[in-house]
């Protein structure tokens, strides 16, 4: 524990930004990364020297079975950041450092946060996936293909309505929205088809951000091209005046939409700052969507790594719950252990310390924030998971504060605890964490996964199971719109689907400003989105928006190109 | 001439669709294509085995000077199609077949026409660029990057207005529109920012198709990353209440937008059905934009080919005029010869033969359509260009009709004439055309390029020069909106820029239904778009729309994925 003192000023010591570290790291050709992990080069499609698409044929379900799956989640996020991706990458590096074969599976970044408030999503410091500029911007075009497929459906639907109006075809309700991979608040609610008749039929519409698209979820769940096409055909677009559902397949364009996604469904292979293989594929947000990378990417990580490290977005109330109840249910996964990331700054914010003071030593403030960790630990135990708390070290963290967190974890909560210094030291800084993870898997692995609900419960019961057990909600109400959707779900025979609740990440409740314990709060379901193609029901809790906005000074003003190189991307 | 008879039923003979021919053609690795033409592999960035981005460093201005530039244009298009890309690719194949070193430079296809009325844009039969499925769909992501950059500017602008409203910042006029690479008539005119205050400020907006984006034009004109960034900074977004212009650079985001385009500005290298190198880069339409591939792609073709074959979109009134007056002006190009593509079916349509009857032999009908060819030939001669007419052979064309076209070209117009059979026979079918092109370049090359107007004319004079000399307009009027823009152009000091008139491709006039000669028609300029970043002025003539719509039965319903392969893409 002593040596931690020497890293109290890690940022001051390195004086290097994430992108500077990334650009000064020598990468190995992606073909070598593949060869090293035993992946046949024939199954690779290179996108430049350092990125490749990998054929789903590379998945080996037999090999997967003997390998270990590690889920990385976190306490509730705050504006201080938490570094979940940094820990996920760091843990893979640490596992390699102690002689294990690890592969990491992550989500692809969205341009919205990248140009908005949060910045990129490739980890940080010496625990990043590379080439971070490419991964953060466009990458292999998957998000663009998803955007294009989503909007092509919207266009084909509008055109179908326009061209068939004379035949009496009409939809009473159009459920399909457009998407764009930006934070565009002005597009949340729009009127389309203004101007002369030839501009289509006037209607209300709107855009969500691409990570919220049902096509994104479909891409994450699809197990083959045929499965992808079937799911696209099953997308529900609206209802006619006799309340008959209208699906993509009714327009006979599921094949054309699948054609737009033929490259996008292949997982992307990149490398970490230390050459570890990383599958980065699919990128739904965990608040407004299901929050984890594609099933195929996780399967590839499990095929080629003795340890597959993957993450679920935001806090464990969102990402981890959806990982267990949706992704594991669909793919048959069950993590051997769940890692929960904590930071002192986030604990202090949950303990009521003002943002301006979270960098100051404050043991009491840290302890006041334990309620948040405790709740997440209890929640994860609901699923029968063994837990390792990964303490993500920041500059300025004091030994006394760290000791208080260790004591609480080991003595009060009886969960394993380790400090992660991968940001500063790469794999060498995550050996302790890696050892704790291996030890936990060997000595007290997770029980068989307990889902929160069975398929045969109805949607209200499923919402209730998540809201009461995980969020701590007291009462639950449904808007008239939501009630109508519940009825439709029943009529369409979709009650068996899992629920993916859209909710703010900042609180267990639906109020993003409600810090502190919120047990017994009232949860209102404002709307319910039916993702019949993806195979899930998305209840919208509270005022959560599926299209974010930009902050006063967006990250975009920091990004630049100097001498042909990108700078200021974080 | 005799042997042509045997190809009267070429489609019936082959029984193969474009995509079937494409998929059954064995491609060589793109690294071999590059090596073969003398391009250092270090300058390549592979996107899979058969596509590569090429560094602009590969351009050699010195070598370009001793090589020949061939422009391929056409008579006015009709719904019968014309095959300009097929002839462009075919000519390159033909040049190779007679022992010349040819490289072709083309535009990238847009998803709008690909899923709409027209289908893909990779040529046809045995004269295609490959892999056509990838090139037609997403390709290397250039269009997606352009869409993203364009819309990121829109978002950043809306956010700037929203965040600075309290400081009194306000724009009286917002000129920037969003884009999407689809035919979405419903998005032409929309109201954004509806709902609660947090959804932004209510405003009128709309989407153009991506090929009409100023970012597309900038990508086509940029000579370096720095030049790209400077041009993006110079994009005019609107005017405040004191009529001061507001540019992208006023938001300090030109660097971030450039970062989004760093891969997109590198030209793409692919191959033809016979392994000829093809640079496919940039894709503005020629009716609503300037209609030719990027300057950098043409420079690469000119560096590595003794003959660089490039095309300009739609009829010569649009594409060729813009190629000479805009692209050549900006890049210093001057074609050695211009090839004009004709087909019997198109000539018959221009001759008043009903669409249903254009496949029937009809020498008189063909002759009645000569007025269209004659006008284009006269127009091209305005620029001092030598001309070869390329007769693009279709199934069912009769020797008698072909002879009538040959006679008219050689005896009446005194231009070279050759039949192109590349669709059916590949390079072997374009040898005659290739020989005519080489012969014309050697014996009577074009005069130095005469532009239609000098930089120092004002915008009205430039519009007039094009409208009277090329379109044959009699009178010209300007809407109030256009007049105001003329004044602004003057005030902004942008009078020196060339004009890129947006006009229907179906008629010399602004009426898409006005077949036949339209000399003396009235041309109305409805609006004028200022592309101060790209460096051109875009007058909107008549009712031309910068966002197309889909037809009753779009191509999308024919496209499918069967056993993992795309079918039905044309």
Contacts between the chains, C-beta under 8 A, distances in Angstrom:
chain1	res1	chain2	res2	distance
A	45	B	48	4.8
A	45	B	49	7.5
A	46	B	46	5.3
A	46	B	47	7.7
A	46	B	48	6.7
A	46	B	49	7.9
A	47	B	46	7.7
A	47	B	47	5.4
A	47	B	48	7.3
A	48	B	45	4.8
A	48	B	46	6.7
A	48	B	47	7.2
A	48	B	53	7.8
A	49	B	45	7.4
A	49	B	46	7.9
A	53	B	48	7.8
A	111	B	148	6.5
A	111	B	152	7.2
A	111	B	260	7.9
A	115	B	152	6.3
A	115	B	156	7.8
A	115	B	256	6.5
A	133	B	259	7.6
A	133	B	262	8.0
A	134	B	263	7.7
A	137	B	259	6.2
A	137	B	260	6.0
A	137	B	262	7.8
A	138	B	141	5.6
A	138	B	144	6.8
A	138	B	145	5.8
A	138	B	148	7.3
A	138	B	260	7.3
A	138	B	263	6.8
A	140	B	141	7.9
A	141	B	138	5.6
A	141	B	140	7.9
A	141	B	141	4.1
A	141	B	144	5.9
A	144	B	138	6.8
A	144	B	141	5.9
A	144	B	144	3.3
A	144	B	145	7.8
A	144	B	147	7.6
A	144	B	148	7.1
A	145	B	138	5.8
A	145	B	144	7.9
A	147	B	144	7.6
A	148	B	111	6.5
A	148	B	138	7.3
A	148	B	144	7.1
A	148	B	181	6.9
A	148	B	182	7.6
A	151	B	180	6.1
A	151	B	182	5.9
A	151	B	184	7.4
A	152	B	111	7.2
A	152	B	115	6.3
A	152	B	182	5.9
A	152	B	556	7.2
A	154	B	184	7.5
A	155	B	182	4.8
A	155	B	183	6.6
A	155	B	184	4.5
A	155	B	186	7.7
A	155	B	550	6.5
A	156	B	115	7.8
A	156	B	550	7.2
A	156	B	554	6.7
A	156	B	556	5.8
A	158	B	184	7.1
A	158	B	185	7.5
A	158	B	186	4.6
A	159	B	183	7.9
A	159	B	185	7.5
A	159	B	549	7.2
A	159	B	550	4.1
A	159	B	554	6.6
A	162	B	185	7.2
A	162	B	186	7.8
A	162	B	549	8.0
A	163	B	550	7.9
A	163	B	551	7.9
A	163	B	552	4.7
A	180	B	151	6.1
A	181	B	148	7.0
A	182	B	148	7.6
A	182	B	151	5.9
A	182	B	152	5.9
A	182	B	155	4.8
A	183	B	155	6.6
A	183	B	159	7.9
A	184	B	151	7.4
A	184	B	154	7.5
A	184	B	155	4.5
A	184	B	158	7.1
A	185	B	158	7.5
A	185	B	159	7.5
A	185	B	162	7.2
A	185	B	193	7.7
A	185	B	198	6.6
A	185	B	199	5.4
A	185	B	200	4.6
A	186	B	155	7.6
A	186	B	158	4.6
A	186	B	162	7.8
A	186	B	192	4.3
A	186	B	193	4.6
A	186	B	199	6.8
A	186	B	200	3.7
A	186	B	201	7.3
A	186	B	203	7.3
A	186	B	205	7.7
A	187	B	192	6.0
A	188	B	194	7.9
A	188	B	195	6.2
A	188	B	199	4.7
A	188	B	200	7.7
A	189	B	193	7.8
A	189	B	194	4.1
A	189	B	195	4.0
A	189	B	199	5.6
A	190	B	190	5.0
A	190	B	191	6.1
A	190	B	192	5.0
A	190	B	193	7.9
A	190	B	194	6.3
A	191	B	190	6.1
A	191	B	191	4.4
A	191	B	194	6.7
A	192	B	186	4.3
A	192	B	187	5.9
A	192	B	190	5.0
A	193	B	185	7.7
A	193	B	186	4.5
A	193	B	189	7.7
A	193	B	190	7.9
A	194	B	188	7.9
A	194	B	189	4.1
A	194	B	190	6.3
A	194	B	191	6.7
A	194	B	204	7.9
A	195	B	188	6.2
A	195	B	189	4.0
A	198	B	185	6.6
A	198	B	549	7.0
A	199	B	185	5.4
A	199	B	186	6.8
A	199	B	188	4.7
A	199	B	189	5.6
A	200	B	185	4.6
A	200	B	186	3.7
A	200	B	188	7.7
A	200	B	549	7.5
A	201	B	186	7.3
A	203	B	186	7.3
A	204	B	194	7.9
A	205	B	186	7.7
A	225	B	561	6.1
A	225	B	564	5.1
A	229	B	561	6.1
A	251	B	557	7.4
A	252	B	557	5.0
A	253	B	556	4.8
A	253	B	557	5.9
A	253	B	559	8.0
A	255	B	559	5.9
A	255	B	560	3.0
A	255	B	561	5.4
A	255	B	562	7.8
A	255	B	568	7.6
A	256	B	115	6.5
A	256	B	555	8.0
A	256	B	556	4.1
A	256	B	557	7.1
A	256	B	558	7.9
A	256	B	559	3.8
A	256	B	560	6.9
A	258	B	560	7.7
A	258	B	561	4.5
A	259	B	133	7.6
A	259	B	137	6.2
A	259	B	559	5.3
A	259	B	560	7.2
A	259	B	561	5.4
A	259	B	566	4.8
A	259	B	569	7.0
A	260	B	111	7.9
A	260	B	137	6.0
A	260	B	138	7.3
A	262	B	133	8.0
A	262	B	137	7.8
A	262	B	561	6.5
A	262	B	564	7.7
A	262	B	566	6.8
A	263	B	134	7.7
A	263	B	138	6.8
A	549	B	159	7.2
A	549	B	162	8.0
A	549	B	198	7.0
A	549	B	200	7.5
A	550	B	155	6.5
A	550	B	156	7.2
A	550	B	159	4.1
A	550	B	163	7.8
A	551	B	163	7.9
A	552	B	163	4.7
A	554	B	156	6.7
A	554	B	159	6.6
A	555	B	256	8.0
A	556	B	152	7.2
A	556	B	156	5.9
A	556	B	253	4.8
A	556	B	256	4.1
A	557	B	251	7.4
A	557	B	252	5.0
A	557	B	253	6.0
A	557	B	256	7.1
A	558	B	256	7.8
A	559	B	253	8.0
A	559	B	255	5.9
A	559	B	256	3.8
A	559	B	259	5.2
A	560	B	255	3.0
A	560	B	256	6.9
A	560	B	258	7.7
A	560	B	259	7.3
A	561	B	225	6.1
A	561	B	229	6.1
A	561	B	255	5.4
A	561	B	258	4.5
A	561	B	259	5.4
A	561	B	262	6.5
A	562	B	255	7.8
A	564	B	225	5.0
A	564	B	262	7.7
A	566	B	259	4.8
A	566	B	262	6.8
A	567	B	255	8.0
A	568	B	255	7.6
A	569	B	259	7.0
